[in-house]
Amino acid sequence: MTRSVDVKRCVRCGRCVTSCPMGILKCKEGPAAFTSDAEDLCIYCGHCIAACPEDAVCIAELPAEMFPTLHGAAANIGQLQELFDGRRSIREFEERPVEREKIERILTAVATTPVACGGNPPPVTVINGRERVAKLIPPMMEFYRKFSKGMTSPLFRPLFRLMMGKHMFKAMSEFMPMVTRMVEYYDATGNDCMTWGAPSLLLFHTPPGSVGATFDPVICCTYAMIAAHAQGLGTTMIGMAPPFINKNPCVKKELGIPAGNNVLISLIVGYPTLRYSRGIRRTVAANWVE
């Protein structure tokens, strides 16, 4: 049996029952207990374990060390807003590497990410060290050089439109002048305008058939971005690295990414050369329905 309630510890408070989104815990008469269909319905969110004040709930797949004790201390909304205000998309980095300990703290934050249907966040590949990140730049630029030519070719444009669909093709067509300019800039100067000299690159990917394949990696990347900023690091989400990696099986293999996994978003990380004096708050188009 992979899940159980310790009847000696259970105080019949019902918190595990209330917290379970799947309704697989009951506490009508006597201690709480899992229902007969718990094995099939459990999404491993861990709410029941986290809610229990007596450590009475046990799920084998969710060991106790996954659940740190909460002490009630939390950033207030003002402190959190100040953290958000101070975050910028950074493209100028110092040459020093990011310490492994700081990357691990980022991954610890990612481990708390809410993902589809509970369970663990999707995998993250950490490319740590400027020399290793820089190896990706020449083949990445060649990939976009060919892509740029294809998107502007009368022969290949209809094929790209068919492959991408109408809306994605329109979006990419509008984006192509920037891509072309980046390729030309790289060819003329040799300067990295993809990872911007960052010493670390995090790749967020999902296995095939993942329920949250289209959004879980982006949520995880956002958590990583904020965790990095809180440690004095600068970041920028990079959307151009994933297509290059997904279309190159050899690169995937070299990076240890399973062949079937799809890299959705990436994050460059490093120490910023600049410290900004002001934040920026853009406009949110909110539609209230009350």
Steps between C-alpha positions, in 0.01 A plus 500: 500500500658830391284731710367477853389692809659420837195445719705560816607844382176608333301749713196498267532870417396439141758734351629232263144434380432868436829557318474205260384622157411147388287405802690178573513547879207448735464566870139425594543265791840443652837597353540627147548237231563482127214385280521183293556693176786710641761310301336601171399856587791635705690776316782510757450868579599435864230725647391236750853458638564875510169569677533234769628651828594159642699343213240224483463479121750298302541460123800291402566698183511824704764449774498719812814691398300658215293693754694770688334640811344843448570760768250763394762749377430632151572809294217750516349643182713814522824303519387273220407794278841657561663175389288499185570868431874443521513214253620584150576293193880502511723475192825634644690261726821493697749234397494318835310169513188435703572288806346153496341573838301788353381287209392234750302762693329592174412134443367478856261784415403325174418189704211694660343589165128415462470270199213330319345210693750524787821302501853618434590794276634417153875439453758777488833475321764730650783607271739659745816673380547758228724280288234231483219745426708669229538172310131522411520841338657423156261213414207698641581798279537271199157353578342846500697606194337217306163564662513867404578414139217245492245743642584757233519255212200496258559127463502407869263758653185303404650188657582685822148641509353152462724360773446783750139589440361840409537679834846371593626571148373859524670546838828355375487712185475813714790375714728414208653848448640480854633147438665610177655798674636280781659263249654789307629653823659171602658453157643852508629506859505145633317626809251267667149639466327177597625429853665843537819373660316340793699241697200273560205379293202308639282296264146407606350202319221245526464133402254402225137480609547729799171665600668834567742484207402842364516696825674314787854587377410869474367506857816325620714746307318791663567359847866454405517859376367643825721272714805611303410868541459451876863381509639799314511326164371627167292297254315514171262245353630389161247359258740450209713226655223234527415471126868455417543228763174322414597480132849362572501143640879504534488811717225347712706186550811699586305695763344187647145597403282198416426482127122524548509797736401844375697803620246779538692788657849586620651745748840667491647567845797702620622794704376827344751770418242771566278575799182686411371792705137471394251230419226508240132413532322438174125504445293186552183483289271361768137415426294488820185289515308543825 
